[in-house]
Amino acid sequence: MRFVFANTGQEHEKTLEFVDRLDKHFRLNLVWVEADVHHGKRVGTGFKIVDFKSASRRGEPYEHVIKKYGIPNKAYPHCNRELKLAPINKWVESEGLSDRLMAVGIRADEVDRMSVQAEQNKIVYPLISWFPTMKYEVMAWWSKQPFDLDLPERLGNCTWCWKKSWKKHAENVREDANIYEFPRRMENLYGLAGHNVDGTKRVFFRGNKSAEDILGGNFDGGSDESNGCSEQCDIFAEN
C-alpha cells in the first residue's frame, strides 16, 4: 500500500502534527504533496513533494490556485479539485500507479458521501464495503491508541472552509479570529481573478458573504445545519 497526503497550506497545525505522527507510528512511508500551479500556461496543476517541516503553513499552495483560477466558493468549487485531487492524481501518474485502487476512509454511516463515479475512478471504501465500520467504532479504536488528533471537529479540513456552517464560523471567530485573515487577504488581492460571469468580485462564503462579513458577525449565526464533516470536501468527490 502507498499513502499520500495533500496539504493545502491552510490545514490546522495539529492536523499536520497528527499526519506526521501517523506516518512515524505506523511506518507508512507517507508522501506529502502540494499543488504546483503553472501560471501563464495552459497546463493543469501538478504536484511537488514536501514533508512535515517544509509543508506550507501560510497558504502558499492555496494562494497560487486562487491567483490562477479565482476564489473558490459554492458557485466555483474548484479548491478540492486543484489542491487535493490534481496533486494526488499527478503523483499517482508519476509513480506509474494507474492500475490501482484508491482507498477513502468514509465510514458505513457516511454512505451518502460515496462518489457516484467510484467504480469508474477505481475508488474503494473499505470502511463501508469491506469492513463496515461506524463512527463510534472508529472513536473506540482511537481511544486505545497512544495519540489522537486532539482537535475540535469544526476545525477539521481547512480551518475556515467556506463549506462550514455559520455556527462553526461563529465559534471559530470567538476562539481565534486570525483564522480568517487568509481568506480576507485573498479576497482583497484576487477578488477579480479567474472568470466571473457578471464581472463582480468573488468572495468565499455562502450568501455572497465575505471574510470581512464573517469577522464582523454579519451573517446568520443560527443553528448548525451541517452533519459532522459531511458539509466539507470529500477528497474524491466530483468537485
ROVEXMAR-665149 format. One line per field, with one value per residue (C-alpha): residue in three letters; x, y, z. Coordinates in steps of 0.1 Angstrom, whole numbers, plus 5000, padded with zeros to 4 digits. Layout:
% ROVEXMAR-665149
residuo = Ala ...
px = X ...
py = Y ...
pz = Z ...
//
This chain:
% ROVEXMAR-665149
residuo = Met Arg Phe Val Phe Ala Asn Thr Gly Gln Glu His Glu Lys Thr Leu Glu Phe Val Asp Arg Leu Asp Lys His Phe Arg Leu Asn Leu Val Trp Val Glu Ala Asp Val His His Gly Lys Arg Val Gly Thr Gly Phe Lys Ile Val Asp Phe Lys Ser Ala Ser Arg Arg Gly Glu Pro Tyr Glu His Val Ile Lys Lys Tyr Gly Ile Pro Asn Lys Ala Tyr Pro His Cys Asn Arg Glu Leu Lys Leu Ala Pro Ile Asn Lys Trp Val Glu Ser Glu Gly Leu Ser Asp Arg Leu Met Ala Val Gly Ile Arg Ala Asp Glu Val Asp Arg Met Ser Val Gln Ala Glu Gln Asn Lys Ile Val Tyr Pro Leu Ile Ser Trp Phe Pro Thr Met Lys Tyr Glu Val Met Ala Trp Trp Ser Lys Gln Pro Phe Asp Leu Asp Leu Pro Glu Arg Leu Gly Asn Cys Thr Trp Cys Trp Lys Lys Ser Trp Lys Lys His Ala Glu Asn Val Arg Glu Asp Ala Asn Ile Tyr Glu Phe Pro Arg Arg Met Glu Asn Leu Tyr Gly Leu Ala Gly His Asn Val Asp Gly Thr Lys Arg Val Phe Phe Arg Gly Asn Lys Ser Ala Glu Asp Ile Leu Gly Gly Asn Phe Asp Gly Gly Ser Asp Glu Ser Asn Gly Cys Ser Glu Gln Cys Asp Ile Phe Ala Glu Asn
px = 5000 5011 5000 4997 4986 4979 4985 4966 4986 4955 4954 4955 4990 4976 4964 4999 5014 4988 4996 5034 5028 5006 5034 5061 5040 5026 5056 5036 5063 5038 5043 5034 5024 5012 4997 5022 5004 5017 5010 5007 5005 4976 4989 4970 4980 5008 5025 5056 5069 5072 5075 5063 5089 5087 5049 5032 5016 5008 4986 5010 4995 4960 4971 4987 4955 4934 4958 4952 4916 4900 4884 4866 4831 4797 4795 4831 4841 4875 4896 4892 4900 4931 4945 4938 4927 4951 4983 4974 4965 4996 5017 4999 5006 5043 5046 5031 5002 4974 4962 4954 4926 4923 4910 4890 4881 4845 4825 4794 4773 4785 4775 4757 4791 4804 4813 4789 4819 4837 4838 4849 4877 4887 4878 4871 4856 4870 4850 4818 4822 4849 4848 4816 4825 4805 4818 4816 4837 4864 4863 4867 4897 4914 4908 4931 4959 4988 4977 4948 4940 4931 4913 4876 4857 4848 4885 4889 4900 4908 4903 4879 4865 4837 4815 4814 4781 4776 4776 4811 4823 4809 4827 4859 4858 4852 4881 4906 4896 4931 4919 4900 4930 4940 4906 4903 4936 4928 4895 4913 4941 4923 4886 4887 4910 4895 4864 4833 4802 4789 4822 4818 4843 4842 4840 4843 4812 4776 4751 4778 4794 4830 4856 4851 4814 4824 4848 4822 4795 4774 4760 4734 4748 4719 4717 4743 4727 4757 4762 4796 4822 4799 4794 4831 4850 4854 4888 4874 4840 4830 4841
py = 5000 5036 5065 5101 5134 5166 5198 5229 5253 5260 5229 5233 5227 5199 5182 5183 5170 5142 5132 5132 5111 5086 5083 5076 5054 5031 5033 5044 5060 5087 5110 5147 5166 5202 5218 5231 5257 5268 5304 5319 5284 5262 5234 5218 5217 5194 5184 5190 5168 5183 5169 5178 5205 5221 5218 5252 5268 5301 5291 5294 5264 5278 5313 5300 5282 5313 5335 5313 5301 5327 5324 5291 5292 5274 5285 5278 5248 5241 5241 5204 5197 5218 5214 5178 5158 5172 5169 5134 5122 5137 5119 5086 5091 5099 5067 5045 5036 5040 5004 5008 5011 5043 5038 5065 5063 5072 5052 5030 5058 5082 5061 5091 5107 5080 5092 5083 5077 5054 5023 5043 5060 5028 5042 5018 5024 4997 5010 5007 4977 4956 4961 4981 5005 5032 5064 5051 5021 5044 5065 5034 5022 5056 5057 5027 5043 5063 5095 5112 5142 5163 5189 5201 5187 5222 5229 5198 5202 5238 5256 5283 5262 5280 5249 5251 5261 5296 5282 5268 5301 5320 5296 5300 5338 5337 5314 5328 5355 5352 5321 5344 5366 5344 5344 5382 5388 5366 5384 5418 5406 5383 5392 5397 5367 5339 5342 5358 5356 5390 5407 5413 5404 5369 5361 5328 5323 5313 5341 5362 5368 5379 5371 5407 5398 5367 5387 5414 5389 5399 5365 5341 5326 5303 5265 5242 5229 5206 5169 5165 5170 5160 5196 5198 5185 5148 5142 5122 5140 5153 5189
pz = 5000 4993 5014 5002 5019 5001 5021 5012 5033 5054 5075 5113 5127 5148 5116 5102 5135 5135 5100 5108 5139 5119 5094 5120 5144 5117 5094 5064 5044 5037 5007 5013 4982 4975 4944 4919 4898 4864 4859 4824 4809 4797 4819 4847 4883 4891 4924 4944 4972 5007 5042 5077 5081 5047 5043 5038 5069 5053 5024 4995 4975 4981 4970 4938 4929 4937 4916 4885 4890 4912 4947 4952 4966 4962 4925 4918 4940 4925 4956 4962 4926 4924 4959 4966 4935 4910 4931 4942 4907 4892 4918 4912 4875 4881 4901 4873 4896 4870 4876 4913 4938 4957 4993 5010 5047 5046 5072 5069 5085 5057 5028 5012 5007 4983 4948 4921 4899 4924 4902 4871 4891 4909 4943 4972 5006 5030 5060 5040 5017 5032 5070 5077 5105 5123 5139 5174 5164 5150 5181 5203 5183 5186 5223 5227 5206 5222 5204 5186 5165 5196 5175 5176 5146 5134 5127 5105 5069 5061 5093 5078 5050 5032 5035 5073 5089 5102 5138 5132 5117 5147 5171 5151 5153 5190 5196 5171 5145 5129 5111 5087 5079 5050 5032 5038 5022 4993 4987 4988 4964 4940 4941 4903 4895 4874 4853 4868 4847 4860 4864 4902 4928 4942 4979 4996 5018 5012 5006 4990 5024 5026 5052 5064 5070 5090 5111 5117 5126 5096 5089 5101 5133 5138 5143 5128 5097 5089 5096 5111 5085 5056 5046 5038 5008 5001 4986 4956 4952 4918 4926
//
